[in-house]
Amino acid sequence: MGAAIEYQKLMTEIVFINLPGPAEPTPGMSGGELLHGFLAELYQGASPEVKNYVMLLCSKWNVHYRESRG
């Protein structure tokens, strides 16, 4: 007889995008730095529709933006 309750342990990672990101790509940037700049620029875009869509995708993929304090 099978168990009454089945469960699966999910391993999740949280990705933090620190704002502000790099303004422009430079020679020698790593892939992570390029992605960081790309995602930061998407978040800071002027269009509210784009920002809402980005936030929807981020919530699905466990990506969080965090403003630098300073």
Backbone as CSV, one residue per row, in Angstrom:
resi,resn,N_x,N_y,N_z,CA_x,CA_y,CA_z,C_x,C_y,C_z
1,MET,0.849,-1.166,0.000,0.000,0.000,0.000,0.904,1.242,0.000
2,GLY,0.572,2.239,-0.826,1.346,3.482,-0.920,1.101,4.388,0.271
3,ALA,1.956,5.348,0.405,1.809,6.322,1.485,0.590,7.196,1.232
4,ALA,-0.034,7.628,2.313,-1.228,8.472,2.193,-0.865,9.861,1.660
5,ILE,0.321,10.312,1.986,0.759,11.637,1.546,2.093,11.487,0.831
6,GLU,2.165,12.048,-0.346,3.414,12.066,-1.074,3.899,13.506,-1.148
7,TYR,5.169,13.690,-1.029,5.715,15.038,-1.123,7.051,14.989,-1.831
8,GLN,7.447,16.139,-2.305,8.735,16.261,-2.978,9.445,17.469,-2.384
9,LYS,10.666,17.271,-1.963,11.449,18.378,-1.432,11.990,19.172,-2.610
10,LEU,11.721,20.453,-2.620,12.172,21.309,-3.706,13.344,22.159,-3.224
11,MET,14.399,22.131,-3.966,15.545,22.968,-3.655,15.394,24.257,-4.464
12,THR,15.350,25.361,-3.784,15.205,26.628,-4.489,16.372,27.541,-4.148
13,GLU,16.724,28.348,-5.087,17.744,29.355,-4.889,17.100,30.711,-5.077
14,ILE,17.538,31.685,-4.313,17.082,33.048,-4.477,18.202,33.814,-5.174
15,VAL,17.840,34.529,-6.217,18.803,35.341,-6.951,18.499,36.801,-6.637
16,PHE,19.504,37.531,-6.194,19.347,38.946,-5.914,20.046,39.752,-7.006
17,ILE,19.343,40.735,-7.546,19.906,41.667,-8.514,20.088,42.982,-7.772
18,ASN,21.335,43.365,-7.548,21.631,44.606,-6.843,21.486,45.785,-7.791
19,LEU,20.770,46.804,-7.343,20.572,48.004,-8.134,21.400,49.131,-7.546
20,PRO,21.965,49.991,-8.306,21.938,49.994,-9.766,22.926,48.988,-10.336
21,GLY,22.641,48.535,-11.527,23.530,47.597,-12.207,24.506,48.344,-13.097
22,PRO,25.381,47.623,-13.771,26.316,48.266,-14.709,25.545,49.032,-15.788
23,ALA,25.985,50.234,-16.106,25.281,51.072,-17.083,25.460,50.553,-18.512
24,GLU,26.662,50.097,-18.838,26.949,49.603,-20.185,27.932,48.440,-20.097
25,PRO,27.850,47.514,-21.049,28.817,46.420,-21.055,30.218,46.939,-21.369
26,THR,31.195,46.311,-20.766,32.584,46.670,-21.031,33.345,45.406,-21.421
27,PRO,34.445,45.561,-22.158,35.235,44.385,-22.533,35.715,43.644,-21.282
28,GLY,35.614,42.336,-21.315,36.078,41.510,-20.210,35.036,41.227,-19.143
29,MET,33.814,41.746,-19.301,32.761,41.454,-18.317,32.402,39.978,-18.380
30,SER,32.116,39.413,-17.221,31.695,38.014,-17.189,30.234,37.916,-17.628
31,GLY,29.795,36.705,-17.896,28.401,36.483,-18.273,27.445,36.922,-17.173
32,GLY,27.829,36.690,-15.925,26.985,37.104,-14.807,26.846,38.614,-14.718
33,GLU,27.943,39.330,-14.987,27.889,40.795,-14.966,27.022,41.329,-16.102
34,LEU,27.133,40.712,-17.282,26.296,41.125,-18.405,24.818,40.894,-18.100
35,LEU,24.506,39.737,-17.548,23.118,39.437,-17.195,22.617,40.391,-16.123
36,HIS,23.463,40.683,-15.138,23.100,41.610,-14.067,22.723,42.969,-14.651
37,GLY,23.556,43.499,-15.537,23.268,44.787,-16.162,21.995,44.760,-16.976
38,PHE,21.788,43.683,-17.723,20.587,43.529,-18.557,19.326,43.514,-17.697
39,LEU,19.330,42.704,-16.634,18.148,42.611,-15.766,17.907,43.904,-14.993
40,ALA,18.965,44.577,-14.575,18.811,45.845,-13.866,18.205,46.896,-14.791
41,GLU,18.641,46.925,-16.045,18.098,47.904,-16.986,16.635,47.618,-17.313
42,LEU,16.263,46.351,-17.430,14.855,46.014,-17.639,13.994,46.509,-16.492
43,TYR,14.469,46.322,-15.275,13.714,46.721,-14.088,13.543,48.236,-14.020
44,GLN,14.559,48.973,-14.433,14.529,50.425,-14.313,13.947,51.117,-15.543
45,GLY,13.379,50.354,-16.465,12.791,50.921,-17.669,11.624,51.841,-17.349
46,ALA,11.306,52.701,-18.295,10.266,53.704,-18.078,8.850,53.137,-18.203
47,SER,8.669,52.057,-18.937,7.339,51.525,-19.206,6.817,50.698,-18.031
48,PRO,5.680,51.098,-17.451,5.109,50.313,-16.345,4.686,48.903,-16.776
49,GLU,4.265,48.749,-18.035,3.854,47.436,-18.519,5.039,46.466,-18.537
50,VAL,6.176,46.961,-19.014,7.377,46.126,-19.051,7.818,45.782,-17.636
51,LYS,7.809,46.764,-16.748,8.223,46.526,-15.367,7.312,45.498,-14.694
52,ASN,6.002,45.588,-14.922,5.070,44.611,-14.348,5.339,43.211,-14.885
53,TYR,5.624,43.106,-16.184,5.914,41.803,-16.777,7.218,41.222,-16.222
54,VAL,8.228,42.081,-16.077,9.503,41.638,-15.503,9.285,41.135,-14.081
55,MET,8.498,41.861,-13.288,8.245,41.448,-11.907,7.467,40.129,-11.850
56,LEU,6.558,39.921,-12.789,5.827,38.654,-12.857,6.782,37.496,-13.134
57,LEU,7.677,37.683,-14.091,8.664,36.642,-14.387,9.603,36.417,-13.210
58,CYS,10.013,37.495,-12.554,10.927,37.375,-11.417,10.287,36.595,-10.271
59,SER,9.008,36.826,-10.031,8.351,36.083,-8.951,8.280,34.597,-9.286
60,LYS,8.132,34.276,-10.556,8.084,32.875,-10.981,9.440,32.187,-10.827
61,TRP,10.532,32.938,-11.069,11.871,32.380,-11.055,12.649,32.701,-9.786
62,ASN,11.983,33.282,-8.784,12.589,33.565,-7.479,13.776,34.524,-7.590
63,VAL,13.579,35.567,-8.399,14.577,36.619,-8.566,14.068,37.858,-7.842
64,HIS,14.931,38.478,-7.046,14.545,39.647,-6.269,15.494,40.789,-6.556
65,TYR,14.935,41.978,-6.725,15.749,43.172,-6.894,15.970,43.801,-5.533
66,ARG,17.176,44.323,-5.307,17.412,45.007,-4.042,18.200,46.281,-4.319
67,GLU,17.640,47.371,-3.779,18.246,48.691,-3.915,19.433,48.806,-2.979
68,SER,20.511,49.387,-3.499,21.669,49.595,-2.626,21.400,50.810,-1.754
69,ARG,21.787,50.707,-0.524,21.604,51.815,0.408,22.951,52.499,0.594
70,GLY,22.952,53.789,0.398,24.237,54.439,0.593,24.278,55.849,0.267
